[in-house]
Amino acid sequence: MPTFRALFKSFYSLHRKTFTNSSTHASIAAARVKNRGVGPDRRHFKEPPSHDVYLSTKMISSHVENYRLADALHLFDETSEKDTVMWNLMIKGCVTCGNLDMGLRLFNEMPEKNVISWTTVINAFLKYGMIEEAKGLFRKMPVRDTASWNAMVHGFFVNRRVEEAIKLFEEMPDRNVISWTTMISGLDQHGRSDEALSYFVKMVGFGVKPTSNTFSCAITSCANVQDLYLGRQVHGHVLKLGYVSDMFITASLITFYANCKQIEECAKAFNEKFHPNVVVWTSLLTGYGANGKHENALGVFSNMIRVGIIPNQSSFTSALNSSREIEAFDWGKGIHCGAFKMGLENDCLTRYSKVEVKIEHYACMVDILCRSGELDEAERLVKEMPMEANLSVWLALLSGCRGPQADLEIAERAAKRIFCIDPKCGAAYVLMSNIYASAGKWNEVARIRRKMKEVGTVKQPGIQWID
């Protein structure tokens, strides 16, 4: 194993290279933002080609992707010819930018709705935890395709309505591989890995061909219940079908064998194909540490740096744990210093990523922290964002305050910020009403309902606004 000095020197060189590249990307991004106002899409925006639906749709898509909802709506209103694709894009854009009320209004005004239109709004309701509204709209759908059924099943799982997800899945007239994978993943994520594996076995029995994502979910379930026999069978199918190149499957296999105390099999799975991906390497690093092979774990960490793979938070955590276990103080000190230099000591987002961190990434991170029960950490992240949190971010925080980990104080602070941005935000009123109801604060529920009437926000937009 290399000395601490050699490791640190290698790491510092890698870090400097990464920082330089990141700085370059940041400069380019800044230039684009600076020049956006005089770019070609702005010229088109001032003189929209109403005859060209395709071009207008592309421009609206660009506005939405950059969270310029006002520009997108303005162009949408000025476009005389609107097809279903444009309507659907605009509705989804409103939801993505956190304006659910506007999305619902457009949905209601839409002259010809298709199954995508309905499913988009259903997904919006599910995203904000408005289960009853989603169920009501789903029942009203004139035609339901498999994708709409899948959206409901997934939404039930996301909102911890496991029994309803199972019931709806059993009622599905047609199921595809996404349907089965949603069930397997959903059950496993809610601690019901045995049931998840039973659905995997049923799926294979019905002749449905698993995808790489299905295999990854099934292997993860095998890891959680330590079913070595079934996991090996799944591994065999993965090899036979040529999915060994999938990095997520490889990472799942390494974790599976580590959980089953088959550490040699971990190394074999890792060596089946070289993956220059931090997830795969971290799986092996963590697997060695979990099985008491701490020197091997630190060797993996050293090799990561040697081949140019940048460690993430999990990598550093596992490496530090192994250093502690074998009392390798010099190593631990160097690893800690490396994490500090990369800005990972207190930062929830892996900072020097090649992907520019945008506000939607923060919204996703807030949602993840909330689902993990880390509400205080989620609120702290919102407050420390380098840009002003928008409606979508605050709604993600508010939505995370419901359920078993409910936190009324954080919910009330989030709702206050939301109402400063949009005093008529229907989603926020519904969420606060549900949160108060779950806490048994019926006076507050009544107050929220009175306030909704005062500001003119309907109680159940998904039911009352639909023709």
C-alpha positions, 0 to 999 in steps of 0.5 A: 500500500502506498504511503500517506504522502504518495496518496495525498500528492496523487489526490492533490494533483487530481483535485487541482485538475478537477477544480481547473476543469470545473472553473472552466465550465463555470466560466463558460456557463457564466458567459452563456447566462450573460449573453442570453438576453441577446441570443437568437432565441430572444430575437425569436421570442420578440417576434414569435413565428405563429405559423411554425408550431415546432419552433415555438414548441422548442422555444417554450421548452428552452424557457421551461428548462431554464425556469423562465416560466413567465417567458414561456407562458407569454410565448404560449399565449402569443402562439395562435396555433397550438397543438397537443404537444405544446399544451402538454409541454406548457402544463408540465412546465408549470408543474416543473417550475412550481406553479401547479395552479397555472398548470391545472388552469391550462389543463382545464382550458385544453381543447383536446386532452390526450392520455399524456395530458391526464397523466402529467397532472396526475403525476403533479398531484402525486409529486405534491402528496395530493393523493386524493386529487390524483385518485379522483383524476385517475378515475375520471380519465376517459382512457387509461394506458399502462403508463398512467397505471404505472404512474399511480402505482409509483406515486402510491409507493413514493407517498408511502401508500404501499397497500394501495400500490399493491391493490392497484397493481393487481387491478391493472388490465395490462402490465409491462416490465416497468409495472413489475419493476416499479413493484419490485423497487417500491416494495424493497424500498419499504422494507418488504424485500421478500415480497419484492422478490416474489414479484420478480419470480412471478414476472419471470414466470409470466415471461416478462423479460427483465431490463437492467433496472429490473435486475438491479432492483432484484439484486438489491432485494437479494442483498437486503434479505441475504438470499445467496441462492436466488442472487446467484441465479440472477447474477447468472442471468445477468451474465447470460444476457450481457448486462455485465456492462451496466454499472448499476448492476455491478454495484448491486452485485458487489453490495449483494455479495458483501452482505452475504459475506462472500467477499471474494465474489465481490472482487470477481463481480468488480473485475468482470468489467472495468467501470470508471465509475465512482459508484462501483468503486465505492461499493467495493470499498464499502463491501471490504470495510463491512467485512473487516477487510480494512486494508483492502478497502484503503487499497481500493481507495488508493487505486481510485485516485491512481486511475483518476476516479474522484471519490464522493462523500460515501467513498470518503466516509467508508475510507475514514471508517476503515482508517479508524478501525485499523488506527491508521491515523496518517491515512485518516488525516490525509483522507479528511484533508482531501474531503475538506479540499473538495468541499465535501465536509459540509456540502450535500452536493458532490461540488465539482461535478461536471454537471452545472448545479441548477435550482432543480438539482437543489429541489431534488436534493431537498426531496431526497433529504426529506424522504430520509427524515433529514428535515432540518438538513433539508431546510438548512440546504434551502437557506444556504443555496447560492440562489434564491429558492423558488416555489418548487424548492419550498414546495418540496420542503413543505411536502416532505414535512408530512407523514411520520416525520411531520414537523409543524414548525418547518412546515409553517416556515416553508408555507410562509415563504411559499405564500410570499411568492404565490399567495394563491398556491393551492398545493401549499394550502392542501399540504398544510391542511393535510399536515395539520389534520395528521397532527390533530390540529383541527382548528388550524385545518379550519383556519386554512380552509377559511383562508383558501376561500378568502384568497379564492383558491379552490379546495380540490382543484383536480376535481372541481376544475375539470370539465 
